[in-house]
Each structure stands twice: as structure tokens, then as C-alpha cells.
Amino acid sequence: MWEAAAAPGRVDDLVAWVREEALPELGSADARLFRSSDDRVVVIASVDGAERPRIAADPADLVRRPPHQWRFDELP
């Protein structure tokens, strides 16, 4: 899961950045993109196997603070 809070007035730019820059980094992962009413953008990606890609690209001036990123393991 990757989450970022958009800089004021930049949520549409952040969403476009995620689509163009961040999602391609996830390769074959099944990635879903979400946007909240308080201008946060979240990517939830699922991938099978040991390879667990991360988003390394930096959205720089599009965010209020550095994005947060967590890895979760699905439980049976």
C-alpha cells in the first residue's frame, strides 16, 4: 500500500503522476488507485510470488509530505 497527501490544489496532478510514473513501477502487480475527499491518493497492489515491487519514484512538489508505503501479507 502506498499513500500520499496531495499538496494544496495538486490532487489531480498527483493522480496523473501516479498513473504515469508510479503504477508502471509495479509491473505485473494488480494495482488499484483510490482518491479520498481530503486529497489523499492511495495505491493498493497485489502480486503473487516472492517479487514485491515498491514505488521508488518521488512525486516531489505534488505532496504535502513524503509518501508512506507499507507491505502487507495476505492471510489465509
C-alpha positions in Angstrom: 0.0 0.0 0.0 1.3 3.5 -1.0 -0.4 6.6 0.4 0.4 10.3 -0.3 -1.4 13.5 0.8 -1.5 15.9 -2.2 -0.2 19.5 -1.9 -2.9 22.1 -1.9 -4.6 22.2 -5.3 -2.4 19.4 -6.7 -4.5 16.3 -6.2 -5.4 15.9 -9.9 -1.7 16.3 -10.8 -0.8 13.7 -8.2 -3.3 11.2 -9.6 -1.9 11.8 -13.1 1.7 11.3 -11.8 0.7 8.0 -10.1 -0.8 6.8 -13.3 2.2 7.8 -15.5 5.1 7.2 -13.1 4.3 5.1 -10.1 2.0 2.4 -11.5 4.4 1.3 -14.2 7.0 0.6 -11.5 4.6 -2.1 -10.1 4.9 -4.2 -13.3 2.5 -7.1 -13.3 1.0 -6.3 -9.9 -2.7 -5.9 -9.8 -2.8 -2.2 -8.7 -5.9 -0.2 -7.7 -5.9 3.6 -7.4 -8.0 5.5 -4.9 -8.6 9.1 -4.0 -10.2 10.4 -0.8 -12.3 13.5 -0.2 -9.3 15.1 1.8 -7.0 14.8 -1.2 -5.1 11.7 -0.3 -4.1 9.2 -3.0 -3.7 5.5 -2.3 -2.4 2.6 -4.4 -3.1 -0.9 -3.2 -1.3 -3.5 -5.2 -1.4 -7.3 -5.0 1.2 -9.6 -6.5 1.7 -13.3 -6.5 5.1 -14.8 -5.6 8.2 -13.5 -3.9 8.7 -10.4 -6.0 7.1 -7.5 -4.2 7.8 -4.3 -6.1 7.8 -0.9 -4.4 7.2 2.6 -5.8 10.5 4.3 -5.7 9.7 7.4 -7.8 9.3 10.7 -5.9 6.3 13.0 -6.5 8.3 15.9 -5.0 6.2 19.1 -5.2 2.9 17.3 -5.6 2.7 16.2 -2.0 2.5 17.8 1.5 4.9 15.3 3.0 6.8 12.2 1.8 4.5 9.3 0.8 4.1 6.4 3.1 4.5 2.8 1.9 3.7 -0.4 3.7 3.9 -4.1 2.7 1.2 -6.5 3.9 1.0 -10.2 3.8 -2.4 -11.7 2.9 -3.7 -14.1 5.5 -5.3 -17.4 4.6 
